[in-house]
Amino acid sequence: MRKKYISFISSFLGLTLAVLATSCGGGNKGNEAQANGDELSGRVSLSGAFALYPLAVKWAEDFQKIHPNVRIDVEGGGAGKGMTDALAGQVDFGMVSREVSDAETAKGALGFPVAKDAVVPTINENNPLYADLVKHGITQAQATDIWINGTIKTWGQLLGNSDATAIAVFTRSDACGAAETWAKWLGKHQEDLLGEGVNGDPGVANAVQKNATSIGLNNIGYAYDNNTLKPLPGIRVLPVDANANGKIDPEEDFYASKDQLTKAIADGKYPSPPARDLYLVSNGVPTNPAAVAFLKYALTEGQKANEGVGYITIPQEKLDAALQKLK
């Protein structure tokens, strides 16, 4: 199935791609922070993964209440953009929703784990076979046959019946951690994923919402309302049949709300690598005082916001190890 491309809908879920400040200005050059007495001032810039975007916005809002003279720019665009911008010195931090590679580390990338979430398969709640699908779920092998091998083409093939309704498969067109993480679970890389390519996490969610016979992959923040923690209208997570027994057992049924799912992820009940750490990445040890202060906040006080926004806190030993990198 050849990939096609759909434009990202920037207004989806009311998220704008530059917040809490005037225009980003393309980077942090000339905007280094200064300490004015006891008051911190300056600018901090972030770009990258949609997975981390809502939490970064929350941190920025809370941090600015403590340090009102610090301006913070947060921009989406995918993990690939975040990594590229960080290594190029265009931003203080790239938001990256996958592991930092050895090649990126060799170029100076320094990753700080700040939260945890997961990538999930998403379907339309108006799918005619919806009731059967949520009871049956999807196995790793079936996901591989949909996104990699292309051998499962109909919903009947997934469910083991005669239904001939074609599956409309969506993937990501932009370089991103969600697709790379999903592909890693299937033993491949993002470029190996089949489906119609859609730009951005909100774009995939919107495409699934509009197509009753579709399947996509999303970060959990784009399948659930981040305020009510309930599923967004028109979109539902297709449960993962982790033990591949052809049904979703009670211990695998934790998708009714975002807080149920994040607890299951924290408890190790959701498969890995779709469950993954999210990173703020800098080019070497950051030197901008405001950026250092913001990062320390994200690794300490900011962790209290994680669960409230539907993310999982990082274990304390990982946080301590990340803070050691700043010394």
C-alpha positions as a Markdown table, in Angstrom:
| # | Residue | x | y | z |
|---|---|---|---|---|
| 1 | Met | 0.0 | 0.0 | 0.0 |
| 2 | Arg | 1.7 | 3.2 | -1.1 |
| 3 | Lys | 1.8 | 6.1 | 1.3 |
| 4 | Lys | -0.1 | 9.3 | 0.6 |
| 5 | Tyr | 0.1 | 12.5 | 2.6 |
| 6 | Ile | -2.5 | 14.5 | 4.4 |
| 7 | Ser | -1.8 | 18.0 | 5.7 |
| 8 | Phe | -1.6 | 18.4 | 9.5 |
| 9 | Ile | -4.6 | 20.2 | 10.9 |
| 10 | Ser | -3.0 | 22.7 | 13.3 |
| 11 | Ser | -6.2 | 23.6 | 15.2 |
| 12 | Phe | -7.0 | 20.0 | 16.3 |
| 13 | Leu | -7.8 | 19.8 | 20.0 |
| 14 | Gly | -7.1 | 23.6 | 20.3 |
| 15 | Leu | -3.3 | 23.1 | 20.3 |
| 16 | Thr | -1.3 | 25.8 | 18.8 |
| 17 | Leu | 2.3 | 25.2 | 17.9 |
| 18 | Ala | 3.8 | 28.2 | 19.6 |
| 19 | Val | 2.6 | 29.2 | 23.0 |
| 20 | Leu | 3.1 | 31.3 | 26.1 |
| 21 | Ala | 5.3 | 33.8 | 24.3 |
| 22 | Thr | 5.7 | 36.0 | 21.2 |
| 23 | Ser | 7.2 | 34.4 | 18.1 |
| 24 | Cys | 9.9 | 31.8 | 18.8 |
| 25 | Gly | 12.3 | 33.7 | 16.5 |
| 26 | Gly | 13.7 | 30.5 | 15.2 |
| 27 | Gly | 15.9 | 29.7 | 18.1 |
| 28 | Asn | 17.6 | 30.8 | 21.3 |
| 29 | Lys | 20.5 | 32.8 | 19.9 |
| 30 | Gly | 20.8 | 36.1 | 21.6 |
| 31 | Asn | 18.2 | 35.2 | 24.2 |
| 32 | Glu | 20.4 | 33.7 | 26.9 |
| 33 | Ala | 19.0 | 34.1 | 30.3 |
| 34 | Gln | 20.4 | 36.3 | 33.0 |
| 35 | Ala | 19.9 | 36.3 | 36.7 |
| 36 | Asn | 18.6 | 39.7 | 37.9 |
| 37 | Gly | 19.3 | 39.5 | 41.6 |
| 38 | Asp | 17.1 | 36.6 | 42.8 |
| 39 | Glu | 14.9 | 36.8 | 39.7 |
| 40 | Leu | 15.5 | 34.6 | 36.7 |
| 41 | Ser | 14.9 | 36.1 | 33.2 |
| 42 | Gly | 15.4 | 35.1 | 29.6 |
| 43 | Arg | 13.9 | 32.7 | 27.1 |
| 44 | Val | 13.7 | 28.9 | 26.9 |
| 45 | Ser | 12.7 | 27.2 | 23.6 |
| 46 | Leu | 11.5 | 23.7 | 22.9 |
| 47 | Ser | 10.3 | 21.9 | 19.8 |
| 48 | Gly | 9.5 | 18.4 | 18.7 |
| 49 | Ala | 7.3 | 15.4 | 19.7 |
| 50 | Phe | 3.6 | 15.9 | 19.9 |
| 51 | Ala | 3.6 | 13.2 | 22.6 |
| 52 | Leu | 5.3 | 15.6 | 25.0 |
| 53 | Tyr | 3.8 | 18.8 | 23.8 |
| 54 | Pro | 0.8 | 19.0 | 26.2 |
| 55 | Leu | 3.0 | 18.3 | 29.3 |
| 56 | Ala | 5.6 | 20.7 | 28.1 |
| 57 | Val | 2.9 | 23.4 | 27.9 |
| 58 | Lys | 1.7 | 22.6 | 31.4 |
| 59 | Trp | 5.3 | 22.8 | 32.7 |
| 60 | Ala | 5.8 | 26.1 | 31.0 |
| 61 | Glu | 2.7 | 27.6 | 32.4 |
| 62 | Asp | 3.6 | 26.5 | 36.0 |
| 63 | Phe | 7.3 | 27.5 | 35.6 |
| 64 | Gln | 6.3 | 31.0 | 34.4 |
| 65 | Lys | 4.2 | 31.5 | 37.6 |
| 66 | Ile | 7.4 | 31.1 | 39.6 |
| 67 | His | 9.6 | 33.0 | 37.1 |
| 68 | Pro | 7.4 | 35.5 | 35.3 |
| 69 | Asn | 10.4 | 37.1 | 33.5 |
| 70 | Val | 11.2 | 33.9 | 31.7 |
| 71 | Arg | 9.5 | 33.4 | 28.3 |
| 72 | Ile | 9.0 | 29.9 | 27.1 |
| 73 | Asp | 8.3 | 28.9 | 23.5 |
| 74 | Val | 6.9 | 25.4 | 22.9 |
| 75 | Glu | 6.5 | 24.2 | 19.3 |
| 76 | Gly | 5.4 | 20.8 | 17.9 |
| 77 | Gly | 6.5 | 19.2 | 14.7 |
| 78 | Gly | 7.5 | 15.6 | 15.6 |
| 79 | Ala | 10.4 | 14.0 | 17.4 |
| 80 | Gly | 12.6 | 14.2 | 14.3 |
| 81 | Lys | 12.2 | 18.0 | 14.2 |
| 82 | Gly | 13.0 | 18.2 | 17.9 |
| 83 | Met | 16.2 | 16.2 | 17.6 |
| 84 | Thr | 17.3 | 18.2 | 14.5 |
| 85 | Asp | 16.5 | 21.5 | 16.1 |
| 86 | Ala | 18.4 | 20.6 | 19.3 |
| 87 | Leu | 21.5 | 19.4 | 17.5 |
| 88 | Ala | 21.5 | 22.5 | 15.4 |
| 89 | Gly | 21.3 | 24.8 | 18.4 |
| 90 | Gln | 18.0 | 26.2 | 17.2 |
| 91 | Val | 16.3 | 25.3 | 20.5 |
| 92 | Asp | 17.3 | 24.7 | 24.1 |
| 93 | Phe | 15.5 | 21.3 | 24.1 |
| 94 | Gly | 14.2 | 18.9 | 21.5 |
| 95 | Met | 11.1 | 17.0 | 22.7 |
| 96 | Val | 11.9 | 13.4 | 21.7 |
| 97 | Ser | 9.4 | 10.5 | 22.1 |
| 98 | Arg | 11.9 | 7.6 | 21.5 |
| 99 | Glu | 15.3 | 6.5 | 22.7 |
| 100 | Val | 18.3 | 8.7 | 21.7 |
| 101 | Ser | 20.4 | 6.7 | 19.2 |
| 102 | Asp | 24.1 | 6.2 | 19.5 |
| 103 | Ala | 24.7 | 8.2 | 16.4 |
| 104 | Glu | 22.8 | 11.1 | 17.9 |
| 105 | Thr | 24.7 | 10.8 | 21.1 |
| 106 | Ala | 28.0 | 11.0 | 19.1 |
| 107 | Lys | 26.7 | 14.3 | 17.6 |
| 108 | Gly | 26.2 | 15.7 | 21.1 |
| 109 | Ala | 22.7 | 14.8 | 21.9 |
| 110 | Leu | 22.1 | 14.5 | 25.7 |
| 111 | Gly | 18.7 | 13.0 | 26.7 |
| 112 | Phe | 16.9 | 13.6 | 29.9 |
| 113 | Pro | 13.9 | 11.3 | 30.6 |
| 114 | Val | 11.0 | 13.4 | 31.9 |
| 115 | Ala | 7.8 | 11.4 | 31.4 |
| 116 | Lys | 6.4 | 8.1 | 30.2 |
| 117 | Asp | 3.5 | 7.2 | 28.0 |
| 118 | Ala | 2.6 | 4.8 | 25.2 |
| 119 | Val | 1.6 | 4.4 | 21.5 |
| 120 | Val | -1.8 | 2.7 | 21.0 |
| 121 | Pro | -3.7 | 1.4 | 18.0 |
| 122 | Thr | -6.8 | 3.6 | 17.4 |
| 123 | Ile | -10.1 | 2.8 | 15.6 |
| 124 | Asn | -13.3 | 4.7 | 14.9 |
| 125 | Glu | -16.1 | 4.1 | 17.5 |
| 126 | Asn | -18.6 | 3.9 | 14.6 |
| 127 | Asn | -16.9 | 1.0 | 13.0 |
| 128 | Pro | -19.8 | -1.5 | 12.2 |
| 129 | Leu | -17.7 | -4.2 | 13.9 |
| 130 | Tyr | -16.7 | -2.1 | 16.9 |
| 131 | Ala | -18.3 | -4.4 | 19.6 |
| 132 | Asp | -16.5 | -7.4 | 18.3 |
| 133 | Leu | -13.2 | -5.6 | 17.8 |
| 134 | Val | -13.0 | -4.4 | 21.4 |
| 135 | Lys | -13.7 | -8.0 | 22.6 |
| 136 | His | -11.2 | -9.5 | 20.2 |
| 137 | Gly | -8.4 | -6.9 | 20.3 |
| 138 | Ile | -5.3 | -7.0 | 18.2 |
| 139 | Thr | -2.1 | -9.1 | 18.7 |
| 140 | Gln | 1.4 | -8.1 | 17.9 |
| 141 | Ala | 1.4 | -10.6 | 15.0 |
| 142 | Gln | -1.8 | -9.1 | 13.6 |
| 143 | Ala | -0.4 | -5.6 | 13.9 |
| 144 | Thr | 2.6 | -6.8 | 11.9 |
| 145 | Asp | 0.4 | -8.2 | 9.2 |
| 146 | Ile | -1.5 | -4.9 | 8.9 |
| 147 | Trp | 1.4 | -2.4 | 9.0 |
| 148 | Ile | 4.4 | -4.4 | 7.8 |
| 149 | Asn | 3.4 | -7.4 | 5.7 |
| 150 | Gly | 0.1 | -6.1 | 4.4 |
| 151 | Thr | -1.5 | -9.5 | 4.5 |
| 152 | Ile | -4.4 | -8.5 | 6.8 |
| 153 | Lys | -6.5 | -6.2 | 4.5 |
| 154 | Thr | -10.0 | -6.6 | 5.9 |
| 155 | Trp | -11.7 | -6.5 | 9.3 |
| 156 | Gly | -12.9 | -10.0 | 8.7 |
| 157 | Gln | -9.3 | -11.3 | 8.4 |
| 158 | Leu | -8.5 | -9.6 | 11.8 |
| 159 | Leu | -11.6 | -11.1 | 13.5 |
| 160 | Gly | -11.5 | -14.4 | 11.8 |
| 161 | Asn | -14.8 | -14.1 | 10.0 |
| 162 | Ser | -16.1 | -13.4 | 6.4 |
| 163 | Asp | -16.5 | -9.7 | 6.7 |
| 164 | Ala | -14.9 | -8.1 | 3.6 |
| 165 | Thr | -14.8 | -4.5 | 4.7 |
| 166 | Ala | -11.3 | -3.1 | 3.8 |
| 167 | Ile | -9.2 | -1.7 | 6.6 |
| 168 | Ala | -8.1 | 1.9 | 5.9 |
| 169 | Val | -4.7 | 2.0 | 7.5 |
| 170 | Phe | -3.1 | 5.3 | 8.7 |
| 171 | Thr | 0.5 | 5.9 | 9.7 |
| 172 | Arg | 2.7 | 9.0 | 10.2 |
| 173 | Ser | 4.3 | 10.9 | 7.3 |
| 174 | Asp | 6.6 | 13.0 | 9.6 |
| 175 | Ala | 9.7 | 11.6 | 11.3 |
| 176 | Cys | 8.3 | 10.9 | 14.8 |
| 177 | Gly | 8.8 | 8.8 | 17.9 |
| 178 | Ala | 5.3 | 7.3 | 17.8 |
| 179 | Ala | 5.7 | 5.6 | 14.5 |
| 180 | Glu | 9.3 | 4.6 | 15.2 |
| 181 | Thr | 8.3 | 3.1 | 18.5 |
| 182 | Trp | 5.3 | 1.3 | 17.0 |
| 183 | Ala | 7.5 | -0.1 | 14.2 |
| 184 | Lys | 10.1 | -1.2 | 16.8 |
| 185 | Trp | 7.4 | -3.3 | 18.5 |
| 186 | Leu | 6.8 | -4.9 | 15.1 |
| 187 | Gly | 10.6 | -5.5 | 14.5 |
| 188 | Lys | 11.0 | -2.8 | 11.9 |
| 189 | His | 11.5 | 1.0 | 11.5 |
| 190 | Gln | 9.1 | 3.8 | 10.7 |
| 191 | Glu | 9.9 | 3.8 | 7.0 |
| 192 | Asp | 8.7 | 0.1 | 6.8 |
| 193 | Leu | 5.2 | 1.0 | 8.0 |
| 194 | Leu | 2.4 | 0.6 | 5.4 |
| 195 | Gly | -0.6 | 2.9 | 5.3 |
| 196 | Glu | -1.7 | 6.4 | 4.3 |
| 197 | Gly | 0.8 | 8.9 | 5.8 |
| 198 | Val | -0.6 | 11.7 | 7.9 |
| 199 | Asn | 1.3 | 14.6 | 9.3 |
| 200 | Gly | 1.3 | 14.8 | 13.1 |
| 201 | Asp | -0.4 | 13.0 | 16.0 |
| 202 | Pro | -3.5 | 15.3 | 15.8 |
| 203 | Gly | -3.7 | 14.6 | 12.1 |
| 204 | Val | -3.8 | 10.8 | 12.5 |
| 205 | Ala | -6.4 | 11.1 | 15.2 |
| 206 | Asn | -8.5 | 13.4 | 13.0 |
| 207 | Ala | -8.2 | 11.0 | 10.1 |
| 208 | Val | -9.4 | 8.1 | 12.2 |
| 209 | Gln | -12.3 | 10.1 | 13.6 |
| 210 | Lys | -13.5 | 10.8 | 10.0 |
| 211 | Asn | -13.2 | 7.2 | 8.7 |
| 212 | Ala | -15.4 | 4.5 | 10.2 |
| 213 | Thr | -13.3 | 1.6 | 8.8 |
| 214 | Ser | -9.9 | 3.0 | 9.7 |
| 215 | Ile | -7.1 | 2.1 | 12.0 |
| 216 | Gly | -4.2 | 4.3 | 13.1 |
| 217 | Leu | -1.5 | 4.7 | 15.8 |
| 218 | Asn | -1.5 | 7.5 | 18.3 |
| 219 | Asn | 0.2 | 8.7 | 21.5 |
| 220 | Ile | -2.4 | 8.3 | 24.3 |
| 221 | Gly | -2.7 | 12.0 | 24.7 |
| 222 | Tyr | -4.4 | 12.2 | 21.3 |
| 223 | Ala | -6.9 | 9.4 | 21.9 |
| 224 | Tyr | -8.2 | 10.8 | 25.2 |
| 225 | Asp | -9.5 | 14.2 | 26.3 |
| 226 | Asn | -6.7 | 15.6 | 28.5 |
| 227 | Asn | -9.2 | 17.3 | 30.8 |
| 228 | Thr | -11.9 | 14.6 | 31.3 |
| 229 | Leu | -9.5 | 11.7 | 30.6 |
| 230 | Lys | -12.3 | 10.0 | 28.7 |
| 231 | Pro | -11.9 | 8.9 | 25.0 |
| 232 | Leu | -12.3 | 11.7 | 22.5 |
| 233 | Pro | -15.5 | 11.7 | 20.4 |
| 234 | Gly | -15.2 | 9.3 | 17.4 |
| 235 | Ile | -12.0 | 7.6 | 18.4 |
| 236 | Arg | -11.2 | 4.6 | 20.6 |
| 237 | Val | -8.2 | 2.6 | 21.5 |
| 238 | Leu | -8.2 | -1.0 | 20.1 |
| 239 | Pro | -7.2 | -3.1 | 23.0 |
| 240 | Val | -3.9 | -5.1 | 22.7 |
| 241 | Asp | -4.3 | -8.9 | 23.1 |
| 242 | Ala | -0.9 | -9.3 | 24.8 |
| 243 | Asn | -1.2 | -13.0 | 25.5 |
| 244 | Ala | -2.6 | -13.7 | 21.9 |
| 245 | Asn | -5.5 | -15.9 | 23.0 |
| 246 | Gly | -8.0 | -14.2 | 20.7 |
| 247 | Lys | -9.8 | -12.2 | 23.3 |
| 248 | Ile | -9.3 | -9.3 | 25.7 |
| 249 | Asp | -9.1 | -10.8 | 29.2 |
| 250 | Pro | -10.3 | -8.8 | 32.3 |
| 251 | Glu | -6.7 | -8.1 | 33.2 |
| 252 | Glu | -6.1 | -6.6 | 29.7 |
| 253 | Asp | -9.2 | -4.4 | 29.8 |
| 254 | Phe | -7.9 | -1.0 | 31.0 |
| 255 | Tyr | -8.8 | 1.4 | 28.1 |
| 256 | Ala | -12.0 | 3.0 | 29.4 |
| 257 | Ser | -10.2 | 6.1 | 30.6 |
| 258 | Lys | -6.7 | 7.6 | 30.3 |
| 259 | Asp | -6.0 | 7.3 | 34.0 |
| 260 | Gln | -6.8 | 3.5 | 33.8 |
| 261 | Leu | -4.4 | 3.1 | 30.9 |
| 262 | Thr | -1.6 | 5.1 | 32.4 |
| 263 | Lys | -1.8 | 3.1 | 35.6 |
| 264 | Ala | -1.6 | -0.1 | 33.5 |
| 265 | Ile | 1.4 | 1.3 | 31.7 |
| 266 | Ala | 3.0 | 2.2 | 35.0 |
| 267 | Asp | 2.3 | -1.4 | 36.3 |
| 268 | Gly | 3.9 | -2.9 | 33.2 |
| 269 | Lys | 0.7 | -4.4 | 31.9 |
| 270 | Tyr | 0.9 | -2.7 | 28.5 |
| 271 | Pro | 3.5 | -4.1 | 26.1 |
| 272 | Ser | 6.9 | -2.5 | 25.6 |
| 273 | Pro | 8.2 | -0.8 | 23.4 |
| 274 | Pro | 4.9 | 0.9 | 22.7 |
| 275 | Ala | 5.2 | 2.0 | 26.3 |
| 276 | Arg | 8.2 | 4.3 | 26.2 |
| 277 | Asp | 10.1 | 7.1 | 28.0 |
| 278 | Leu | 9.9 | 10.7 | 26.7 |
| 279 | Tyr | 12.9 | 12.9 | 26.6 |
| 280 | Leu | 14.1 | 16.5 | 26.6 |
| 281 | Val | 17.2 | 16.5 | 24.5 |
| 282 | Ser | 19.9 | 19.2 | 24.5 |
| 283 | Asn | 23.1 | 19.6 | 22.5 |
| 284 | Gly | 25.6 | 18.9 | 25.3 |
| 285 | Val | 25.0 | 20.1 | 28.8 |
| 286 | Pro | 22.8 | 23.2 | 28.6 |
| 287 | Thr | 24.4 | 26.5 | 29.7 |
| 288 | Asn | 21.4 | 28.9 | 29.4 |
| 289 | Pro | 20.6 | 29.5 | 33.1 |
| 290 | Ala | 16.8 | 29.7 | 32.4 |
| 291 | Ala | 17.0 | 26.4 | 30.4 |
| 292 | Val | 18.9 | 24.7 | 33.2 |
| 293 | Ala | 16.3 | 26.0 | 35.7 |
| 294 | Phe | 13.4 | 24.8 | 33.6 |
| 295 | Leu | 15.0 | 21.3 | 33.1 |
| 296 | Lys | 15.6 | 21.0 | 36.8 |
| 297 | Tyr | 12.0 | 21.9 | 37.4 |
| 298 | Ala | 10.7 | 19.3 | 34.9 |
| 299 | Leu | 12.9 | 16.7 | 36.7 |
| 300 | Thr | 11.7 | 17.6 | 40.2 |
| 301 | Glu | 8.6 | 19.7 | 41.0 |
| 302 | Gly | 7.3 | 19.4 | 37.5 |
| 303 | Gln | 6.9 | 15.6 | 37.9 |
| 304 | Lys | 3.8 | 16.3 | 40.1 |
| 305 | Ala | 2.0 | 17.5 | 36.9 |
| 306 | Asn | 2.6 | 14.3 | 34.9 |
| 307 | Glu | -0.3 | 12.3 | 36.2 |
| 308 | Gly | -2.7 | 15.3 | 36.2 |
| 309 | Val | -2.0 | 15.7 | 32.4 |
| 310 | Gly | -2.2 | 11.9 | 31.8 |
| 311 | Tyr | 1.4 | 11.0 | 31.8 |
| 312 | Ile | 3.5 | 8.7 | 34.1 |
| 313 | Thr | 6.2 | 9.9 | 36.3 |
| 314 | Ile | 9.8 | 8.7 | 35.8 |
| 315 | Pro | 11.3 | 6.5 | 38.6 |
| 316 | Gln | 13.3 | 8.5 | 41.1 |
| 317 | Glu | 16.6 | 6.7 | 40.3 |
| 318 | Lys | 16.3 | 7.8 | 36.6 |
| 319 | Leu | 15.5 | 11.4 | 37.7 |
| 320 | Asp | 18.5 | 11.5 | 40.0 |
| 321 | Ala | 20.7 | 10.1 | 37.2 |
| 322 | Ala | 19.4 | 12.8 | 34.8 |
| 323 | Leu | 20.1 | 15.6 | 37.4 |
| 324 | Gln | 23.7 | 14.3 | 37.8 |
| 325 | Lys | 24.2 | 15.1 | 34.1 |
| 326 | Leu | 23.8 | 18.8 | 34.9 |
| 327 | Lys | 26.7 | 18.8 | 37.4 |
